[in-house]
Amino acid sequence: MKYLMEHLLFACCIAALTWGVEAAGEEFSVDSSQGMNNENPAGAAGNRGERYTLFNRTPADQLRPLAPEPHPYTTDPGWWIVEFEKVNFTYSRGRDENYDRVRTRTFTWPVMVKVGLTERLDLQVSLDAYEWEKERVSPRRELPGFLQGTGLGKALGGYYENLVGRSRERAHGVGSLSLRSKYNFWGNDEEGSAAAIMPFVTFPPFDSRFGPRRMEAGAKLPTLWPMGEHWEFETTPALAAVRNNADDGYELGFDTNSVLSRDVGGGWSVFSEFETSLTTEDASDWEGTLFGGVTWDISDYTVVELAVGRGVTSAADDYTGYLSLVQRF
């Protein structure tokens, strides 16, 4: 079964890449008949699918909204976007199998580059350029017998943390490389709802301490739904083949990212976000994190997003903060 899942994963990757090339080829064949120019006649927005490609750049006055991933809009043909996607810091507390207290701090700096290939298709390359992790373990020791029956002993549950016996581990290095593509189904250039599919392949990290030793793959489905004049709701369900905890086989992973945002004017918006993660390896150990944050559209070429989060399940990180910077070229 382990090798069957690996073969299925490889077949899905090949199918996704083949589909992307065919989609790009179909759109390029349509666009090539329009000539290589950047003229922008009136009413061109409704016919963009017949005009602009990687080699026929979209005019600046027709650029789509800019936002951190995931979202349903594809990169405008001929334009490049560099995104420091959710540079984040997390802190979590818990206990291991020996009931020793474990405190973990992590820092991740992912960088992504996107390019618009056609009106509905873009290509994305993402690298966890730097990862840092620090883990501290405080052994759990039983209180001396004369303290067991006292009020202090009962308050501590009969145990204490051995501060003298603490151990610390640190690791830093380069993480995983991911290849993605995004194909928009509808709503790329019109007001209203929008949806896209984003297949991805994640390769083993350069440093094995930061991830599985074999690749993972799956697909996301980012969608957007307007809710009145100033409100928007975005949801991105995802399904992937992920490595299990022992890193000797694959499980199915289910992720969902839901965002409710409100435009408050001046290029600013506020949002609440809920992220969930679950695998078939242990259905009871799902992760849920609630975020609150702000987004600042500095210009049509630069967007900044800042958020802080709190884990609402025992398996999630206790505290999380992230900063995203998106720059269009």
N, C-alpha and C positions, 0 to 999 in steps of 0.2 A: 504493500500500500504506500510505503514511503516513496518508492521510485515512481509509482503511478502518479502521485501528486506532483513530483518534480517534472515528469514528462508533460503533464497537463499544464503546469505553469509555463514551461518553455513554449508549448504550442500556443498558449494565450498571448505570450509576448510576440511571437512571430505573426500571429493573426492581427494583433493591434498595429504593428509596424506596417504590415502589408496594406491594411485598411487605410492607414494614414497616407501612405504613398499614393494609393489609388485615388483617394479623395483629393489630394493635392494635385495629382495629374489631371483630374477632371476639371478642376477649377482653373488651373493654368491654361488648359486648352481653350477654355471659354474666354479667359482674359486676354490671351495673346492676340486675338483678332481685333482688339481695341487700340492697338498701338502702344508705344512706350512714351507716354506723356503724362503730365500732371495737371492738365487743364481741369477746371472745376466748374462746368456749366451749371446753370440753375437746375435744381431738381435732381442732381447727381446722387444725392444720398439714397434715394430709393432704388438706384441701379448700381450700387457699389459692387455687387457681386460680379458685374460684367466689366469692371474698370481696373481695379487695383490688385497688384500682386507683390511678391517679394521684390521684383525689379521695377515695379511701377508704384512708387510710394504714395500712400494716402495723403492728401493735402492736410495741412495742419488745422484748418478750420472744420474738418470732419472727424476729428479724433474721438474715439469712444471714451467713456468714463474710465478713470484710472483708480485701481484699488488693490490692496494686498490679496494674494491668493488665499483660499479658493473663491472664485466668482465665475459667473457664466460668460463674461465677455472675453473674446479672443483679442490678442494683440493686433493692432492695425497692420496691414500688409506693408512691409518695408521698414517698419519701426522696430527698435530694440528697447527692451525694458530690463533694467537691473534692479533686483529686489533683495534687500536684506530681510529675508522673510522670517519674522518672529524670532529675532535675537532674544533668547529667553534665559531666565534664571529660575530654578526651582529649588524648593526646600521641602523635605518630607521627613517624618518621624514614624517609626514603627518598631516591630520586634521580629527577630528571625525565628528559625525553628527551635532554637534553644531559649527563646524568650529574652534574649539579650536585646537591649535597646539599640536601634540603628538610626543614625541621623545621616541623611544624604543631601548634598548640595551639588547641583549641576549647572553648567553654563554652556550654551550652544550658540554658535554663530553660523547660521546657514546663509548661503548666497546663491541666488538664482538668476539666470540670464534667459530671457524669452525673445523670440523673434516671430513676427507675423509672416506666414507663408502665403496664405490666401485670405479671402474675406471671412472664411469660417474656420480656418485651421492655423494653429501656431505650434511652435516647438519650444520645449523648456528643458533646461539643464540645471540641476540643483546640486550643490555640494555643501555638506556640513564642514565648512572650512576649518573650524576649530571647535573642539569639545574639551571640556574640563569637568572632572568629577572628583569629589572628595567624600569619603565615607568614614564615619566614626562609629565604632562599636563599643558600648559600655556593658560589660558582663553583668548578668543578673545573679546575685548571691543571696542566700537565705540568711535572715537575721539570726543572731544568737538566740539560744533558747530562752534566756531570761527576759528577752524583749518580746517574745512571740505573743504573750497574752496581754501585754500592755496596750494602752490606747494608741501609742506610737506604732507599735507593731501591727495593730489592726488597720490603722490608717495607711500604712505602707503595704498592706497585703502580705506581710511576712517576708518581704524581700527588699533589697536595696541595690543600687547601682554601684559597682566597684569602680570608682573613678581612677584608682591607681592602675587597674588592669586594662584601661582603655587602649584600643588599637585604632590606627588611622591608616587609610589607604588613599592615595591620590593617583590620578591618571589624566593625561592630556594628549591630544593628538588630532589627526584628521579623521573625520567620520565617513559617512556613506555618500555615494554618488547616485543620483536619480535622473532618469530620463522620462519625460512626460510629453504628451501632446494633448491639445484640447480642440474639440470640434463642437462648434455651436449649432444647435438645432433650430432655435428661433430666438428672436429678440436681440440680436447683436446690434442693430442700428435703429430700432424703433423703441418708442416709449412703451412701458408696460412690462410684462413678465419676460423672462429669458431662461434658457436652459442649455446645458452643454454636457458632454461626456469627456472625461480626462483619464485615459489609460496611463499607467506608469509602471516602470521597472526600477527597483532599487537594488544596487549591487552591494556586495559585502564591503564594510568599512575598511579603510586603509589600516586602521588599528583595530584588531579583533576584540579589544576590550570594550568597544562601543557599539557592538551589534552582532548579528548572526554571521556565520561563515559562508552562507549561500544567499543567492538573490531572493528577493520577494517581489511580487507583482500584484496588480489589481486595477481597479478603476473607481473614479469618483464621479458623482453626478451633481455638479453645482447648479442650483436653481435660484431665481430671484422673483419675488412677488410683491408688487406695490400694495400698500395698505393705506390708502388715503393720500392726502396732499404731501405730507412730510414723512410718512412712515414707510419702511421697507422690511420685508422678512426674507432672509436667505437661509437655505438649508442645503447641506452637502453630505448626503449619505455615501458611504464607501464600502466596497467589498474587496478583500485581498486575501491572497495565500501568504501567510506569515509563518515564520519559524516558531516552533514551540520553545518552552523554557529550557529544555535540555539541548536544543539546537541539533536534534537528530531526526527531524521530520517537520511536516507542515500542518498547520491548522487554518481554519477559516477565521478571518478577522472582520469585525463589523464596526465601523466608526461612523459617527454622525456629528456634524458641526452645524449648529443653528444660531442665527444672529438676528436680533430685532434692533433696528436702528432708527434714529430720528434726526432729521436735518434741523439744526437750530440756527442756521444762517451764518453768513460770513465765512463760508467754506468749512465750518465746523459741523460735526455730527456726533451724537453720543449713541452708545450701543450696549446691549447686554448679550452675552454669548454663552452657550452651553455646549460643551464637548463631552462626548461619551465614547468609550472604547470597550470592546468585548471580543473574546475569542471562544472558539468551541472547546478549547483545552480545559477551561474551567469557567463554566457559565455563571457561577456565583461571584466571580472576582472581577466584576466590571468596574471601570473607572469613569467617574463623572466629575467635571470641573466647571464651575460657574465663574464667568468673567464679567467685568465692567470696564468700559474704556471710552476713549475719544478718538476721532479721526479728523485730521486737518488737511484739507485740499489746499495746499499752498499755491498751486497753479495747475494748469493742464498737464504739466510735466513732472510734478513732484507731489507726493502724498506721504504723510507720516501718521502712524497709528500707534497708540500706547494703551496698554491694558494691564490689569492685575486680576488674579484669579484665586479662588479658594476651592480646594478639593472637597466634594460633598459625599464621597464614598471612601472607605478605608483603604482601597487599593490605589487611589489617586494621590498625586503629590499634594502635600498640605497647602503650600503657597506657590504661586507662579506669577511671574511678571514678564511681559514681552514688549519689544519695540520693533516696529516694521517701518522700513523706509523704501519707497518705490520711486524710481527715477526713470523717465522716458527719454530716449535719444532718437 
